[in-house]
Amino acid sequence: MRHITPERLDAIEGLLASARGLPGLVERKRGVFYKGSRAFLHFHEHGDDEIYADVRFGSDFERLRVTTKAERREFLRRLARAIS
């Protein structure tokens, strides 16, 4: 597992664009989002086909797989709820 590469960020640009549209999130570096002064969301990759999001839903980060379209939809639903 490693931090996501710029090439893999290209593959999830739609997901990044959706996250950019959420109120209260600031993308300080491509794919790295803050909520206020705290790191809130970033991405990892594993192997050639798996992508994960680390998001701070509480006091700690939770890792969620966001490889498939269904996983991304569920992730965005949870992210939107966490922000509101």
Biopython code that builds the backbone (N, CA, C, O; Angstrom):
import numpy as np
from Bio.PDB.StructureBuilder import StructureBuilder

atoms = [
    (1, "MET", "N", (0.861, -1.169, 0.000)),
    (1, "MET", "CA", (0.000, 0.000, 0.000)),
    (1, "MET", "C", (0.904, 1.227, 0.000)),
    (1, "MET", "O", (1.830, 1.327, 0.805)),
    (2, "ARG", "N", (0.631, 2.145, -0.896)),
    (2, "ARG", "CA", (1.408, 3.377, -0.957)),
    (2, "ARG", "C", (0.489, 4.541, -1.286)),
    (2, "ARG", "O", (-0.635, 4.352, -1.750)),
    (3, "HIS", "N", (0.982, 5.743, -1.038)),
    (3, "HIS", "CA", (0.199, 6.913, -1.426)),
    (3, "HIS", "C", (-0.004, 6.875, -2.932)),
    (3, "HIS", "O", (0.858, 6.400, -3.672)),
    (4, "ILE", "N", (-1.120, 7.368, -3.369)),
    (4, "ILE", "CA", (-1.495, 7.287, -4.767)),
    (4, "ILE", "C", (-0.579, 8.143, -5.642)),
    (4, "ILE", "O", (-0.151, 9.226, -5.243)),
    (5, "THR", "N", (-0.293, 7.644, -6.823)),
    (5, "THR", "CA", (0.561, 8.351, -7.771)),
    (5, "THR", "C", (-0.271, 9.335, -8.596)),
    (5, "THR", "O", (-1.490, 9.189, -8.687)),
    (6, "PRO", "N", (0.377, 10.332, -9.195)),
    (6, "PRO", "CA", (-0.364, 11.276, -10.046)),
    (6, "PRO", "C", (-1.118, 10.584, -11.186)),
    (6, "PRO", "O", (-2.213, 11.006, -11.556)),
    (7, "GLU", "N", (-0.529, 9.524, -11.737)),
    (7, "GLU", "CA", (-1.200, 8.804, -12.824)),
    (7, "GLU", "C", (-2.492, 8.142, -12.353)),
    (7, "GLU", "O", (-3.489, 8.141, -13.076)),
    (8, "ARG", "N", (-2.478, 7.585, -11.156)),
    (8, "ARG", "CA", (-3.690, 6.957, -10.621)),
    (8, "ARG", "C", (-4.710, 8.012, -10.208)),
    (8, "ARG", "O", (-5.914, 7.763, -10.267)),
    (9, "LEU", "N", (-4.240, 9.191, -9.789)),
    (9, "LEU", "CA", (-5.182, 10.287, -9.512)),
    (9, "LEU", "C", (-5.943, 10.655, -10.778)),
    (9, "LEU", "O", (-7.125, 10.993, -10.720)),
    (10, "ASP", "N", (-5.271, 10.591, -11.914)),
    (10, "ASP", "CA", (-5.951, 10.864, -13.187)),
    (10, "ASP", "C", (-7.135, 9.921, -13.377)),
    (10, "ASP", "O", (-8.176, 10.318, -13.899)),
    (11, "ALA", "N", (-6.969, 8.670, -12.952)),
    (11, "ALA", "CA", (-8.013, 7.656, -13.126)),
    (11, "ALA", "C", (-9.225, 7.906, -12.234)),
    (11, "ALA", "O", (-10.313, 7.407, -12.519)),
    (12, "ILE", "N", (-9.048, 8.679, -11.149)),
    (12, "ILE", "CA", (-10.183, 8.960, -10.252)),
    (12, "ILE", "C", (-10.545, 10.445, -10.272)),
    (12, "ILE", "O", (-11.073, 10.966, -9.289)),
    (13, "GLU", "N", (-10.271, 11.115, -11.363)),
    (13, "GLU", "CA", (-10.537, 12.553, -11.448)),
    (13, "GLU", "C", (-12.003, 12.874, -11.178)),
    (13, "GLU", "O", (-12.303, 13.893, -10.554)),
    (14, "GLY", "N", (-12.914, 12.030, -11.633)),
    (14, "GLY", "CA", (-14.335, 12.262, -11.364)),
    (14, "GLY", "C", (-14.647, 12.239, -9.874)),
    (14, "GLY", "O", (-15.433, 13.049, -9.385)),
    (15, "LEU", "N", (-14.041, 11.327, -9.171)),
    (15, "LEU", "CA", (-14.220, 11.233, -7.720)),
    (15, "LEU", "C", (-13.638, 12.467, -7.038)),
    (15, "LEU", "O", (-14.245, 13.019, -6.119)),
    (16, "LEU", "N", (-12.469, 12.895, -7.485)),
    (16, "LEU", "CA", (-11.851, 14.102, -6.932)),
    (16, "LEU", "C", (-12.732, 15.327, -7.185)),
    (16, "LEU", "O", (-12.906, 16.166, -6.301)),
    (17, "ALA", "N", (-13.278, 15.422, -8.381)),
    (17, "ALA", "CA", (-14.146, 16.556, -8.714)),
    (17, "ALA", "C", (-15.375, 16.580, -7.809)),
    (17, "ALA", "O", (-15.808, 17.650, -7.380)),
    (18, "SER", "N", (-15.932, 15.418, -7.519)),
    (18, "SER", "CA", (-17.081, 15.360, -6.615)),
    (18, "SER", "C", (-16.694, 15.811, -5.214)),
    (18, "SER", "O", (-17.447, 16.542, -4.571)),
    (19, "ALA", "N", (-15.542, 15.389, -4.738)),
    (19, "ALA", "CA", (-15.073, 15.795, -3.408)),
    (19, "ALA", "C", (-14.818, 17.304, -3.375)),
    (19, "ALA", "O", (-15.105, 17.960, -2.375)),
    (20, "ARG", "N", (-14.284, 17.846, -4.456)),
    (20, "ARG", "CA", (-14.024, 19.294, -4.520)),
    (20, "ARG", "C", (-15.309, 20.101, -4.390)),
    (20, "ARG", "O", (-15.289, 21.233, -3.905)),
    (21, "GLY", "N", (-16.412, 19.530, -4.817)),
    (21, "GLY", "CA", (-17.686, 20.226, -4.774)),
    (21, "GLY", "C", (-18.367, 20.216, -3.415)),
    (21, "GLY", "O", (-19.395, 20.870, -3.239)),
    (22, "LEU", "N", (-17.822, 19.499, -2.466)),
    (22, "LEU", "CA", (-18.434, 19.426, -1.142)),
    (22, "LEU", "C", (-18.008, 20.627, -0.297)),
    (22, "LEU", "O", (-16.829, 20.977, -0.258)),
    (23, "PRO", "N", (-18.969, 21.251, 0.376)),
    (23, "PRO", "CA", (-18.638, 22.431, 1.184)),
    (23, "PRO", "C", (-17.742, 22.071, 2.369)),
    (23, "PRO", "O", (-17.917, 21.031, 3.004)),
    (24, "GLY", "N", (-16.798, 22.932, 2.649)),
    (24, "GLY", "CA", (-15.945, 22.741, 3.812)),
    (24, "GLY", "C", (-14.670, 21.975, 3.555)),
    (24, "GLY", "O", (-13.793, 21.941, 4.418)),
    (25, "LEU", "N", (-14.540, 21.348, 2.378)),
    (25, "LEU", "CA", (-13.309, 20.636, 2.048)),
    (25, "LEU", "C", (-12.423, 21.525, 1.193)),
    (25, "LEU", "O", (-12.896, 22.185, 0.268)),
    (26, "VAL", "N", (-11.145, 21.539, 1.508)),
    (26, "VAL", "CA", (-10.165, 22.304, 0.738)),
    (26, "VAL", "C", (-9.081, 21.340, 0.275)),
    (26, "VAL", "O", (-8.488, 20.624, 1.081)),
    (27, "GLU", "N", (-8.833, 21.329, -1.016)),
    (27, "GLU", "CA", (-7.802, 20.460, -1.575)),
    (27, "GLU", "C", (-6.481, 21.233, -1.564)),
    (27, "GLU", "O", (-6.264, 22.108, -2.402)),
    (28, "ARG", "N", (-5.615, 20.912, -0.628)),
    (28, "ARG", "CA", (-4.350, 21.642, -0.484)),
    (28, "ARG", "C", (-3.298, 21.141, -1.453)),
    (28, "ARG", "O", (-2.434, 21.901, -1.891)),
    (29, "LYS", "N", (-3.369, 19.885, -1.781)),
    (29, "LYS", "CA", (-2.503, 19.252, -2.766)),
    (29, "LYS", "C", (-3.420, 18.305, -3.518)),
    (29, "LYS", "O", (-4.381, 17.798, -2.940)),
    (30, "ARG", "N", (-3.151, 18.054, -4.786)),
    (30, "ARG", "CA", (-4.070, 17.212, -5.554)),
    (30, "ARG", "C", (-4.303, 15.877, -4.840)),
    (30, "ARG", "O", (-3.374, 15.105, -4.601)),
    (31, "GLY", "N", (-5.577, 15.634, -4.510)),
    (31, "GLY", "CA", (-5.968, 14.391, -3.858)),
    (31, "GLY", "C", (-5.835, 14.391, -2.346)),
    (31, "GLY", "O", (-6.099, 13.376, -1.701)),
    (32, "VAL", "N", (-5.428, 15.520, -1.770)),
    (32, "VAL", "CA", (-5.286, 15.630, -0.311)),
    (32, "VAL", "C", (-6.187, 16.768, 0.160)),
    (32, "VAL", "O", (-5.961, 17.933, -0.168)),
    (33, "PHE", "N", (-7.205, 16.415, 0.929)),
    (33, "PHE", "CA", (-8.226, 17.375, 1.341)),
    (33, "PHE", "C", (-8.161, 17.635, 2.834)),
    (33, "PHE", "O", (-7.869, 16.740, 3.627)),
    (34, "TYR", "N", (-8.434, 18.855, 3.193)),
    (34, "TYR", "CA", (-8.494, 19.273, 4.591)),
    (34, "TYR", "C", (-9.892, 19.772, 4.902)),
    (34, "TYR", "O", (-10.591, 20.296, 4.034)),
    (35, "LYS", "N", (-10.282, 19.603, 6.135)),
    (35, "LYS", "CA", (-11.523, 20.177, 6.662)),
    (35, "LYS", "C", (-11.076, 21.053, 7.819)),
    (35, "LYS", "O", (-10.668, 20.551, 8.867)),
    (36, "GLY", "N", (-11.152, 22.356, 7.628)),
    (36, "GLY", "CA", (-10.573, 23.272, 8.598)),
    (36, "GLY", "C", (-9.060, 23.139, 8.540)),
    (36, "GLY", "O", (-8.469, 23.157, 7.460)),
    (37, "SER", "N", (-8.445, 23.009, 9.685)),
    (37, "SER", "CA", (-6.987, 22.911, 9.729)),
    (37, "SER", "C", (-6.486, 21.471, 9.798)),
    (37, "SER", "O", (-5.281, 21.238, 9.893)),
    (38, "ARG", "N", (-7.402, 20.504, 9.749)),
    (38, "ARG", "CA", (-7.016, 19.094, 9.894)),
    (38, "ARG", "C", (-7.096, 18.343, 8.577)),
    (38, "ARG", "O", (-8.015, 18.538, 7.782)),
    (39, "ALA", "N", (-6.106, 17.478, 8.367)),
    (39, "ALA", "CA", (-6.161, 16.576, 7.217)),
    (39, "ALA", "C", (-7.428, 15.732, 7.338)),
    (39, "ALA", "O", (-7.744, 15.232, 8.417)),
    (40, "PHE", "N", (-8.150, 15.577, 6.235)),
    (40, "PHE", "CA", (-9.436, 14.895, 6.279)),
    (40, "PHE", "C", (-9.521, 13.717, 5.303)),
    (40, "PHE", "O", (-10.169, 12.716, 5.606)),
    (41, "LEU", "N", (-8.878, 13.824, 4.142)),
    (41, "LEU", "CA", (-9.045, 12.805, 3.107)),
    (41, "LEU", "C", (-7.807, 12.754, 2.223)),
    (41, "LEU", "O", (-7.297, 13.785, 1.785)),
    (42, "HIS", "N", (-7.331, 11.532, 1.967)),
    (42, "HIS", "CA", (-6.279, 11.311, 0.982)),
    (42, "HIS", "C", (-6.430, 9.890, 0.445)),
    (42, "HIS", "O", (-7.256, 9.119, 0.933)),
    (43, "PHE", "N", (-5.638, 9.555, -0.550)),
    (43, "PHE", "CA", (-5.829, 8.295, -1.265)),
    (43, "PHE", "C", (-4.551, 7.461, -1.302)),
    (43, "PHE", "O", (-3.434, 7.975, -1.238)),
    (44, "HIS", "N", (-4.769, 6.144, -1.409)),
    (44, "HIS", "CA", (-3.689, 5.166, -1.526)),
    (44, "HIS", "C", (-4.008, 4.240, -2.691)),
    (44, "HIS", "O", (-5.148, 4.153, -3.148)),
    (45, "GLU", "N", (-2.978, 3.555, -3.156)),
    (45, "GLU", "CA", (-3.180, 2.516, -4.159)),
    (45, "GLU", "C", (-2.482, 1.251, -3.699)),
    (45, "GLU", "O", (-1.505, 1.288, -2.950)),
    (46, "HIS", "N", (-3.004, 0.144, -4.163)),
    (46, "HIS", "CA", (-2.427, -1.158, -3.824)),
    (46, "HIS", "C", (-2.413, -1.988, -5.098)),
    (46, "HIS", "O", (-3.461, -2.271, -5.678)),
    (47, "GLY", "N", (-1.245, -2.365, -5.518)),
    (47, "GLY", "CA", (-1.141, -3.135, -6.748)),
    (47, "GLY", "C", (-1.548, -2.303, -7.949)),
    (47, "GLY", "O", (-1.468, -1.075, -7.931)),
    (48, "ASP", "N", (-1.977, -2.982, -8.974)),
    (48, "ASP", "CA", (-2.339, -2.300, -10.216)),
    (48, "ASP", "C", (-3.800, -1.927, -10.316)),
    (48, "ASP", "O", (-4.194, -1.224, -11.246)),
    (49, "ASP", "N", (-4.624, -2.390, -9.366)),
    (49, "ASP", "CA", (-6.055, -2.190, -9.588)),
    (49, "ASP", "C", (-6.853, -1.726, -8.380)),
    (49, "ASP", "O", (-8.058, -1.509, -8.511)),
    (50, "GLU", "N", (-6.255, -1.566, -7.232)),
    (50, "GLU", "CA", (-7.032, -1.185, -6.056)),
    (50, "GLU", "C", (-6.699, 0.231, -5.609)),
    (50, "GLU", "O", (-5.534, 0.624, -5.547)),
    (51, "ILE", "N", (-7.750, 0.989, -5.299)),
    (51, "ILE", "CA", (-7.607, 2.352, -4.804)),
    (51, "ILE", "C", (-8.399, 2.458, -3.506)),
    (51, "ILE", "O", (-9.511, 1.945, -3.390)),
    (52, "TYR", "N", (-7.798, 3.135, -2.540)),
    (52, "TYR", "CA", (-8.411, 3.305, -1.226)),
    (52, "TYR", "C", (-8.410, 4.775, -0.839)),
    (52, "TYR", "O", (-7.517, 5.534, -1.215)),
    (53, "ALA", "N", (-9.422, 5.157, -0.084)),
    (53, "ALA", "CA", (-9.503, 6.501, 0.478)),
    (53, "ALA", "C", (-9.348, 6.385, 1.983)),
    (53, "ALA", "O", (-9.985, 5.548, 2.622)),
    (54, "ASP", "N", (-8.502, 7.224, 2.538)),
    (54, "ASP", "CA", (-8.396, 7.364, 3.994)),
    (54, "ASP", "C", (-9.136, 8.636, 4.353)),
    (54, "ASP", "O", (-8.753, 9.726, 3.929)),
    (55, "VAL", "N", (-10.197, 8.497, 5.136)),
    (55, "VAL", "CA", (-11.021, 9.652, 5.496)),
    (55, "VAL", "C", (-11.204, 9.679, 7.005)),
    (55, "VAL", "O", (-11.355, 8.640, 7.648)),
    (56, "ARG", "N", (-11.188, 10.875, 7.549)),
    (56, "ARG", "CA", (-11.324, 11.048, 8.992)),
    (56, "ARG", "C", (-12.812, 11.264, 9.312)),
    (56, "ARG", "O", (-13.285, 12.399, 9.369)),
    (57, "PHE", "N", (-13.537, 10.163, 9.519)),
    (57, "PHE", "CA", (-14.946, 10.262, 9.879)),
    (57, "PHE", "C", (-15.100, 10.594, 11.364)),
    (57, "PHE", "O", (-16.108, 11.170, 11.772)),
    (58, "GLY", "N", (-14.115, 10.235, 12.157)),
    (58, "GLY", "CA", (-14.116, 10.511, 13.597)),
    (58, "GLY", "C", (-12.774, 11.072, 13.983)),
    (58, "GLY", "O", (-12.261, 11.980, 13.328)),
    (59, "SER", "N", (-12.203, 10.542, 15.037)),
    (59, "SER", "CA", (-10.897, 11.043, 15.470)),
    (59, "SER", "C", (-9.752, 10.381, 14.704)),
    (59, "SER", "O", (-8.642, 10.911, 14.670)),
    (60, "ASP", "N", (-10.015, 9.235, 14.096)),
    (60, "ASP", "CA", (-8.986, 8.516, 13.338)),
    (60, "ASP", "C", (-9.412, 8.351, 11.883)),
    (60, "ASP", "O", (-10.586, 8.493, 11.540)),
    (61, "PHE", "N", (-8.438, 8.049, 11.044)),
    (61, "PHE", "CA", (-8.744, 7.784, 9.641)),
    (61, "PHE", "C", (-9.337, 6.393, 9.496)),
    (61, "PHE", "O", (-8.966, 5.455, 10.202)),
    (62, "GLU", "N", (-10.262, 6.290, 8.568)),
    (62, "GLU", "CA", (-10.848, 4.997, 8.200)),
    (62, "GLU", "C", (-10.518, 4.763, 6.734)),
    (62, "GLU", "O", (-10.697, 5.657, 5.907)),
    (63, "ARG", "N", (-10.044, 3.584, 6.410)),
    (63, "ARG", "CA", (-9.675, 3.258, 5.032)),
    (63, "ARG", "C", (-10.846, 2.560, 4.346)),
    (63, "ARG", "O", (-11.372, 1.559, 4.832)),
    (64, "LEU", "N", (-11.238, 3.118, 3.202)),
    (64, "LEU", "CA", (-12.337, 2.567, 2.418)),
    (64, "LEU", "C", (-11.861, 2.279, 0.999)),
    (64, "LEU", "O", (-11.171, 3.094, 0.387)),
    (65, "ARG", "N", (-12.229, 1.141, 0.497)),
    (65, "ARG", "CA", (-11.903, 0.810, -0.890)),
    (65, "ARG", "C", (-12.800, 1.638, -1.806)),
    (65, "ARG", "O", (-14.010, 1.710, -1.595)),
    (66, "VAL", "N", (-12.202, 2.265, -2.828)),
    (66, "VAL", "CA", (-12.952, 3.080, -3.793)),
    (66, "VAL", "C", (-12.546, 2.704, -5.212)),
    (66, "VAL", "O", (-12.362, 3.572, -6.065)),
    (67, "THR", "N", (-12.411, 1.424, -5.451)),
    (67, "THR", "CA", (-11.960, 0.933, -6.747)),
    (67, "THR", "C", (-13.093, 0.901, -7.765)),
    (67, "THR", "O", (-12.905, 1.310, -8.912)),
    (68, "THR", "N", (-14.254, 0.427, -7.364)),
    (68, "THR", "CA", (-15.366, 0.287, -8.313)),
    (68, "THR", "C", (-16.284, 1.513, -8.267)),
    (68, "THR", "O", (-16.228, 2.316, -7.335)),
    (69, "LYS", "N", (-17.112, 1.633, -9.276)),
    (69, "LYS", "CA", (-18.078, 2.743, -9.310)),
    (69, "LYS", "C", (-19.041, 2.667, -8.129)),
    (69, "LYS", "O", (-19.382, 3.693, -7.540)),
    (70, "ALA", "N", (-19.477, 1.471, -7.783)),
    (70, "ALA", "CA", (-20.391, 1.310, -6.640)),
    (70, "ALA", "C", (-19.708, 1.728, -5.337)),
    (70, "ALA", "O", (-20.321, 2.393, -4.501)),
    (71, "GLU", "N", (-18.459, 1.345, -5.163)),
    (71, "GLU", "CA", (-17.720, 1.741, -3.961)),
    (71, "GLU", "C", (-17.544, 3.259, -3.901)),
    (71, "GLU", "O", (-17.615, 3.856, -2.827)),
    (72, "ARG", "N", (-17.315, 3.873, -5.050)),
    (72, "ARG", "CA", (-17.155, 5.336, -5.090)),
    (72, "ARG", "C", (-18.463, 6.049, -4.760)),
    (72, "ARG", "O", (-18.458, 7.055, -4.051)),
    (73, "ARG", "N", (-19.573, 5.538, -5.266)),
    (73, "ARG", "CA", (-20.882, 6.141, -4.944)),
    (73, "ARG", "C", (-21.151, 6.071, -3.448)),
    (73, "ARG", "O", (-21.566, 7.062, -2.847)),
    (74, "GLU", "N", (-20.919, 4.913, -2.843)),
    (74, "GLU", "CA", (-21.138, 4.752, -1.407)),
    (74, "GLU", "C", (-20.185, 5.651, -0.612)),
    (74, "GLU", "O", (-20.589, 6.266, 0.374)),
    (75, "PHE", "N", (-18.952, 5.724, -1.033)),
    (75, "PHE", "CA", (-17.980, 6.592, -0.382)),
    (75, "PHE", "C", (-18.441, 8.050, -0.421)),
    (75, "PHE", "O", (-18.379, 8.743, 0.594)),
    (76, "LEU", "N", (-18.904, 8.521, -1.582)),
    (76, "LEU", "CA", (-19.355, 9.910, -1.692)),
    (76, "LEU", "C", (-20.586, 10.173, -0.822)),
    (76, "LEU", "O", (-20.724, 11.258, -0.257)),
    (77, "ARG", "N", (-21.474, 9.193, -0.713)),
    (77, "ARG", "CA", (-22.633, 9.344, 0.174)),
    (77, "ARG", "C", (-22.164, 9.505, 1.628)),
    (77, "ARG", "O", (-22.635, 10.390, 2.342)),
    (78, "ARG", "N", (-21.250, 8.659, 2.050)),
    (78, "ARG", "CA", (-20.735, 8.739, 3.431)),
    (78, "ARG", "C", (-19.972, 10.037, 3.655)),
    (78, "ARG", "O", (-20.071, 10.644, 4.722)),
    (79, "LEU", "N", (-19.223, 10.454, 2.668)),
    (79, "LEU", "CA", (-18.447, 11.690, 2.778)),
    (79, "LEU", "C", (-19.373, 12.894, 2.916)),
    (79, "LEU", "O", (-19.152, 13.761, 3.762)),
    (80, "ALA", "N", (-20.394, 12.944, 2.097)),
    (80, "ALA", "CA", (-21.347, 14.059, 2.159)),
    (80, "ALA", "C", (-22.057, 14.105, 3.522)),
    (80, "ALA", "O", (-22.247, 15.179, 4.091)),
    (81, "ARG", "N", (-22.443, 12.933, 4.035)),
    (81, "ARG", "CA", (-23.084, 12.886, 5.357)),
    (81, "ARG", "C", (-22.131, 13.352, 6.443)),
    (81, "ARG", "O", (-22.548, 14.052, 7.367)),
    (82, "ALA", "N", (-20.873, 12.984, 6.355)),
    (82, "ALA", "CA", (-19.894, 13.352, 7.373)),
    (82, "ALA", "C", (-19.648, 14.866, 7.387)),
    (82, "ALA", "O", (-19.340, 15.443, 8.430)),
    (83, "ILE", "N", (-19.785, 15.484, 6.245)),
    (83, "ILE", "CA", (-19.505, 16.917, 6.150)),
    (83, "ILE", "C", (-20.703, 17.747, 6.608)),
    (83, "ILE", "O", (-20.537, 18.833, 7.164)),
    (84, "SER", "N", (-21.890, 17.240, 6.375)),
    (84, "SER", "CA", (-23.085, 18.032, 6.723)),
    (84, "SER", "C", (-23.417, 17.964, 8.201)),
    (84, "SER", "O", (-24.390, 18.576, 8.643)),
]
sb = StructureBuilder()
sb.init_structure("model")
sb.init_model(0)
sb.init_chain("A")
sb.init_seg("    ")
for serial, (resi, resn, name, xyz) in enumerate(atoms, 1):
    if name == "N":
        sb.init_residue(resn, " ", resi, " ")
    sb.init_atom(name, np.array(xyz, "f"), 0.0, 1.0, " ", f" {name:<3s}", serial, name[0])
structure = sb.get_structure()
